Amino acid sequence: MHQFPSVIASLGDRVSTPAPIVLIDVVEENINRMQAFAQTHGKQLRPHVKTHKSLEIGRLQLSAGACGLTAGTLSEAEIFAGAGCDSILLAYPVWPAGSKGERLQRLVQRTDLSVGIESREAVDALADAMGTLRSRLGVVVEVDCGARRSGVRPDAAGALAAYARSRGLHARGVFTYPGHGGTVGAREDAARDQAAALREAVDALTENGIEAEVVSAGSTPTAEFSIDPVISEIRPGEYVFNDYDNFRLGDCATQDVGLFLASTVVSDQGHEHVILDAGTKALAREGNPDRGYGQVPSYGGYLAKLNEYHGFLRLPPGGARPRVGERIAVVPHHVCPVVNSFDELLVTDSAGSLLDRWRVDAQGQLS
């Protein structure tokens, strides 16, 4: 993050703010480091595209050795399959309502697709929607390892996988999301919970006569601890850019943050804050008033409040004060919704050379 002010200065007036700035040299290093980690520990890497939503970045991940990609929505899966990705896990309990049944039928004819399941009702709906193509749809049982979001109990995974198999679907294995590892000091314990849940789930599949081809673990905060032998693949997403929360959790160093938001000071009326042109439309409402909604390391301040188009940059007492019109680098707390707020990424490097503009190809694709 120490290089962000110099990058902002080098870009100058070539950038209209607010805008997401990608340091491609940092991103490539992040991609290569995670790929090397996975290979060292005998895991496949299946990055989650929800963070970048970019075909260009997905291609970088696949070229580095990723076995495929993870999507969060059917539309994300369609976009990346359309660009040639031949293996996609839709890590979500899909309900094939509306046009989704026909879309799933088309998609399994273009790529090797697996989707998440966690209920018999969803299994029935998927089997009915796929018709004669049901054997081509892979299903992976989601188990809850402590995040208390979605997912069955680990000991129930085998019965659900067996039921999916009885309905003609291809039961491939299990996956989980250790979301309770997203607080300071919780990452390693969450990873232990993840491994224990996956081992129990795999045993449950074995008891039902099903070999787990896929044993999939997530997230960026727990990735470095996801080395249990039962795990076959990891699904981090945020690692490609990292953000302030990853830094705060101890998951990355300052030099590993590869995206920031370029913003401009648009008002200074002498308050304890100045106003930036980055509000909730650019940053989403990630964070809280105590720790802020975005960090501004060059001034030691943080965004203490957001309106739709206004960011309140609270400054330390007696510290330096930016002038109106000055460009400011804001480090997001959570990078994923920031990327989804824009239709392109401005690609530069740590020297501030504007190299390209990449579309956020799956921006806003929620269904």
N, C-alpha and C positions, 0 to 999 in steps of 0.2 A: 504493500500500500504506500510505501514511502516514495515510489516513483510516480504516483498518480498526478501530483501537481505539475511535474515537468512534462508529462504526457499531455495534460490539459493545455499547458502553455504552448507546446509544439503544434497542437492541432489548431489553436487559435480560432479564428472566425470561420473556419471551414466546417464547423459543426454547429448545427442549430440545436439548442437545448429545449427540453431535456432529451437526452439520448443515451442509450446503452453503449458503452465503449468496451470492446473486447481486445485484450492483449493476447494476440495469437501465439506468441512465443511461450507465454505462461500456460495457456490452454494446452498446447501441444505437449509441454512438459508434464502437466497434470495427467493427460491421457496416457502418455508413455509410462509414467510412474505407476499408475493404477494397473495397467496391463502387466507390467513387470511383477507387481505384487501378486496378482492373481496367478500368473504362471509359476512364480516361485513356490506358491503354496498349493499347486495342483488344482486350481479352480478355473472354471470358465468365467469370463467376464461378459455380462449382458447388461450394458449401461441403460439407464432409464432416460428416455428422450424428453420427458416432461420438463426437464430443466432447460434444455437449449432449444427444443422444437425446430432444429435446423438440419436440413439435409446435408449441408456442407460439414457440419460438425459430426453428424452421424457417420458420414463417410470416413472422416478422420479416425473415429473410434473403430470402425470395422477394418480399416486398413492397418491399424495398429495391432489387430488380432482378436477383437471382440467376436464371440461366437454368434452373436445376433444382437437384437435390441429389445428393450422392454418399453411398452407403451402403456399409457393410462386410460386411453379412450380408443374406441373403434376408429374414429377419424384419424387419430395419430397413426394407428397401425396401417390404415389405408394409404396414407401419404408416404410412409417410409417403405411399404411394400411396393408402391408404385414407382419408387426410385430404385428398386432392385434389391432391397433387403430380403433375404431368403429365409430368415428365421426370426419370428417375433413372438414374445410372450406378452399377452395383454393381461397384466397383473391387476385384475379388477373383477369383481363378481358381476359379469355382464348379464343383463336381462334383455333378451332379444325382442323388444317391443318395436312397434312401428316398422321402419324399413330395415332394422338391424338384422333380422333373420336373412333377408336377401343379400344384404351386404356381407354378412359372414359367409354365406355360400360362395359369393364371388371371391372373397378374400382367401379362402382355403385353397382355391384353384390357382392362386398367384404366389403364395408363400407358405412356409411351414408354420402354421399358427397354433398357438395354445392360448387358452383363456382360463381365468380363475373361476373356480366354483366353491361354494360354501353352503349349499342347501340342495335338498332333493328337488325342491320346486324349480330352482334354476336349471338343474340337470334335465328335468322333464321339458322345460321350455326350450332349452338349447337343442335337445334331441329332436323335438318336434319341428323346430325351426330349420334344422339342417337337412331333414328328410333323408334322401338317399346318400347325402354327402357326410352323414354324421360320423362315419369312421375316420374321416380326414381331419376332424377337429380334435386337437389335443386338449385335454382338460387337466388342470393342476389344482389340487385341493389347497385352499388357503387355510392355514391354521393360525390361531391366536397364540402368540408367545408372550403376551403381557401388555400389549398396547391397548387392548380392549376396544378395538375398532371393529373390523370385520374378521371373519375366520372362525372355524370350528375348533373345539377342543382337540388337542393332538391325538388323543385316543379314539376320536370319532372319525379320523381321516380315512382309515381303511374301509370302513363301512360305506362311506360316501363315494370313495373311488370305485369300490365294487359295484355300487348302484349305477354309477356313470357307465362303467363297462357293460353292465347288463342292458343299458339303454343304447348300446352301440357306439358310444363315444370312446375315444382313445385316452385311457387314464394313464397319465405320464408321471405323476409324482406329486410333490408338495412344495409349497412356498410359504413364507411368512414375512412379516414386516415388524422389526423391533423399534417401533416408534417411541417407546418409552425410554429410548437411549438418547433422546434429544435434549437432555438437561445436563448441566455441568456435573461431572463425576458419575454419570449413569451409564456411560457407553459400554464399559466392559461388562458390567452386570447384565445389561440388556442383551449383549452378545452371548453371554452364558445361558440366559433364558431362551434365546433363539436356538442355540444348539441343542439344548435339552428338549425343547418342543419338537424340533425337526427329527431328532433321534426317536422320540416316542411315536411320531407320526409315521416315520418309515417302518418302524416295527409293526404298527397297525396295518400298514399296507401289506407287509410280508405275511401277516396272519391271515389276510384275505387273498393270498395267492397273487399279489401284484408286486412286481419289482419296480422300485422307484427309479426311473431313468433320470428324473430331474429332482434335485433337492436344492431349492433356490432361496437365498438369503438376501436381505437388503440391509442397509441403507448406507449413505456416505458416512455418518457419524460412527457406525459400528463396523465399517468395512475392515479396518485393520485388525479387528478381533474376530473376524468371521473366518477362522482357519480350522475349525473342527473338521475331522475327516469325513463326517457325514455329509457335509455341504459340497455340492457339485458345482454350483455357480453363485456369483454374487451380482447384485443389481444396484450399485450406487448410481446416483444421478448428479447430485450437486458438485461432486468432486471436479467436474470438468471446468467449472468457474470458481467454486467456493464462494463464501460470503462471510459477513461479520459473525453470524451465529456459528459457522464452522470454526472460525478462529477462536471465538469465545469458548467453545467446547474443547479446544485443544486439538482439533482434528486437522488443522492446517496452520502453516506459518503465514506471516504477512505477505511474503513474496509469492505465495501460492494463490492469491486472490487474482483472478484473471478477468473480472468484469467490474466496472463501476459505472455509475450514472453521472454523466456530465450535466451540470446544472448551472444556472446563472443567478446571481444576486439581483433581484428586481426592486427591492424596497429596503430602506433603512430609515426608520423614524425615531431612532434613538432608544428603542426598547432594549431589553436584555437579549433580544434576538434580532436577526435580519431575516428577510423573506426571500426564499428561493423559488424558482419556477418548477419545483418538483413536489407534487402533492400525492394524494391517493391514486390519481389516474396513472401516475408513473411508478409509484413504489408499492401500491396496495397498502393495507394497514397492518404491516408486519412489525411486531415490536410492542412496546407499551410506553407510557409517559415516563416511567422511571429510567429505563435504559435507552429509550429513544426509538425512532422509526427509521433511522439511517445515521451512519457515522460520518463525520467530516474530519479526518485525521489531520489535515493541513492546518486546521484552526483549533484542534482539540475540543471541538463542539459536536453536537448531535442534533438531529431533528426531533424536537420535543413535542411537536404537534403537526398534524397534517390536515389541511382542507383539500378539496378536490384538486386545485391547481396551485396551492400555496404550501410551502414547507417552512416551518418556523425553526430556523437554525439558532439554537441557544448557544451563546458564547461564554467561555469562562470569564469570571470577573477579572478585569484588568488585562485581559489578553488582547491579542491583535484582532482587528476588526476588518472584514473584507469590505471593499468598496462596491457601490452599486455598479452593475455591469461586469463584475468580475466572475470568471468561470470557476466553479467549485466542483471537486470530485466527491460524490456521495457513495459510500460503501453500503449496499443494501444489507439488511439483516437476513432476509431470505430472498435468494436470487431468482427463484422460479417464477413468482408472479410478476417480477419486474420485466423479465424477458417476454412474458405473455402479454404485457401491456403495449408492446411495440411491434411494428411489422418489419423492421430490419435492425440488424446489428452493425455497428460501425467497427470494422476490423482494423486494428493498428498493432503496433508492437511496443515494447518498453521504451523505445526511442521516440515514440510519438509520430511515426511515419504512417499516414493514412493509406492503407493498402487496398481496402475493398469494402463493399457493403453487401452483407449477406441477408437474404430474406429469412424471417422467422416463419418458415413454411407452414408449421402447424399452429400458428398463433390463433388463439380463440377457438380451437377445434375441441369442443367439449362433448360431443355426442358420439 
